[in-house]
Each structure stands twice: as C-alpha cells, then as structure tokens.
Amino acid sequence: MRQRAVKIIEILEETYPDAKTTLDASSPWELLCGAILASQCTDERVNKITPQLFATYPSISAMAEAELSDIEELIRSCGIYRNKARGLKGSAREILDKYDGEVPQSREQLMALPGVGRKIANLILGDAFGEQAVVVDTHCARISKLLGLTSEKDPLKVERDLEKVLPATSYTDWGHYMVFHGREICKARCRQCVACPLNQLCAYGRKQDLEAKEVGDCV
Ligand code: SF4
C-alpha cells in the first residue's frame, strides 16, 4: 500500500505542481480567519469577503474589539455567518488573552479556539507553520476512499489511515492534491476516470471497464 501511495504522490506532484491552499492570506491570523469562513463555503467566495474584512479589522486586537453585528454584516454572504462571526471574534480574544497576540502553533491549542476544529487546526499547522498535517475535507475523504487508501468515513479515522500509508513528508501536500484533483478530475458528481492519471493505481478506477468509455464520460 505504501509503494502505491508513493507512486500516486509522484503523479499528483507532476499533475498539480502548484497545489497549495487557495485561501488568500498574508499571515497565520488571516489564514485562520479564512479557514473559519470557508466552512460550508467555497474558498472563492471567502476570498471575495476577506479583503474588506481585513481592511476593516486589520489586526487581531481590532477583530477582538469589533461589534459582533458589524462582523456579521461583512461576512453574511458566506453562510452560517453568526457562528463564524463568533468564531472570529472569540478566537481573536483568546489569542490576545492567552497567547500574547500570536496564533498558537499546537494542534490542541488551535482546536481550543472558538470555531476551530481539527480540520482547520491541521490546515493552519501545515500551511501557516510548515508542519506536516493531513487536512481531511470532503474531497480528501472521498478520493482517498476511492483510491483504496482508507475505508473509513469518520475524518479522524481517515486521517489515521492516511498517516499510516503516506510518507510523513507528504501529509500537507496530500490535502492540497485531493482538493485540486477533486475539483479538476475526480469530481463528486462526475469522475473523469478515463482521463485520470491515477486510474491504474486507483482501487475504484481499476474496477471500471475504462476501455469501453470515452474521455469526458462520467464514471
Ligand atoms: S480513477 Fe476515477 S475514481 Fe480514481 S482517482 Fe481517478 S477519477 Fe477518481
């Protein structure tokens, strides 16, 4: 399984050489805000909201002091905005009070912030602090299962399975590859297995009669 996973990574590296987070952010705090806002929302929409949000509240202390209703107004279009506003303001408050205004760098501390779960904590560890952490979002869970690298549904169990088969140096990249692959080829509603460079290494792809299909067919 490890060898197959390594081969899959090699192909994904070639296919998506620029794979990285698609949230626009210039600091760990901005990335944390973007990740909180991205829950059940697209990164594209979040990137439309954050320039105004960060211009209005340019620091963690400004966000901590903001009126909740004003934050809500700015982020309304990204859905579940009341919860997200509480996450932004509450996280800012805690970071100021407990961590001297610096986004904490441990998973446990990150997960203790309002509005931050394991997925967001792993994203911050990987993309803001250069650590290795598998971000299991819907793309990652779905495609890793199709590839045959896990049979689990629960994100934590998926993460544990992936940690066993992926090289530790690829944990963070794996999350990015899964997002890019899920958007471009292995789409939830139309898997493009014929055109997929992983089809000979993929548990699902290998079971399909791809020769009977054409490029562009949903499989
Ligand atoms: S072969 Fe099909 S199911 Fe497997 S990763 Fe590629 S598109 Fe997804």
Residues whose N, C-alpha, C, O or C-beta is under 5 A from the ligand:
A	BS01	SF4	L146 I185 C186 R191 Q192 C193 C196 L198 N199 C202 Y204 G205
